[in-house]
Amino acid sequence: MAEECYFAVKVVSQKGNCIAGHKVGDEWVIKNNKTPEGICDGAFAALYPFEFALSFGGTFPWLTDPDVVKVACPDAENPVVFELRRLRK
C-alpha cells in the first residue's frame, strides 16, 4: 500500500437528476482508498482507478496539473463530474 494518501473530491458539474443527490459544490476527503461517507458507490467506483494510480505517484499524460483529474460518474443520463485532487504533504 502507498503511504497515507489524501484526496479532495468535489462535484464540479451536474446535469439531470442525480439519484444520490450530488450537486455542484459537494465535497469529500478520501483517505487511504476508503469510500467517504455520503458519496454514491457508482461515483466512487469511477473515481477509484484514478485515485489508486495517483496514490502511488502515478500521473496521466493528458493532464495539465498532475495532481488533478476530472472523472464522470457512470450515469450517462444524469452525469455528475467530480474533480479528484491529490493532496500532497
Secondary structure as the mmCIF struct_conf table of DSSP 4:
data_model
#
loop_
_struct_conf.conf_type_id
_struct_conf.id
_struct_conf.beg_label_comp_id
_struct_conf.beg_label_asym_id
_struct_conf.beg_label_seq_id
_struct_conf.end_label_comp_id
_struct_conf.end_label_asym_id
_struct_conf.end_label_seq_id
HELX_LH_PP_P HELX_LH_PP_P1 ALA A 2 ALA A 2
BEND BEND1 GLU A 3 GLU A 3
HELX_LH_PP_P HELX_LH_PP_P2 GLU A 4 GLU A 4
STRN STRN1 TYR A 6 GLN A 14
BEND BEND2 GLY A 16 GLY A 16
TURN_TY1_P TURN_TY1_P1 ILE A 19 ALA A 20
TURN_TY1_P TURN_TY1_P2 VAL A 24 GLY A 25
STRN STRN2 GLU A 27 LYS A 31
TURN_TY1_P TURN_TY1_P3 ASN A 32 ASN A 33
HELX_LH_PP_P HELX_LH_PP_P3 LYS A 34 PRO A 36
TURN_TY1_P TURN_TY1_P4 GLU A 37 GLY A 38
BEND BEND3 ILE A 39 ILE A 39
HELX_RH_AL_P HELX_RH_AL_P1 ASP A 41 SER A 55
TURN_TY1_P TURN_TY1_P5 PHE A 56 GLY A 57
TURN_TY1_P TURN_TY1_P6 PRO A 61 TRP A 62
BEND BEND4 THR A 64 ASP A 65
TURN_TY1_P TURN_TY1_P7 PRO A 66 ASP A 67
STRN STRN3 VAL A 68 ALA A 72
BEND BEND5 PRO A 74 PRO A 74
TURN_TY1_P TURN_TY1_P8 ALA A 76 GLU A 77
BEND BEND6 ASN A 78 ASN A 78
STRN STRN4 VAL A 80 LEU A 87
HELX_LH_PP_P HELX_LH_PP_P4 ARG A 88 ARG A 88
#
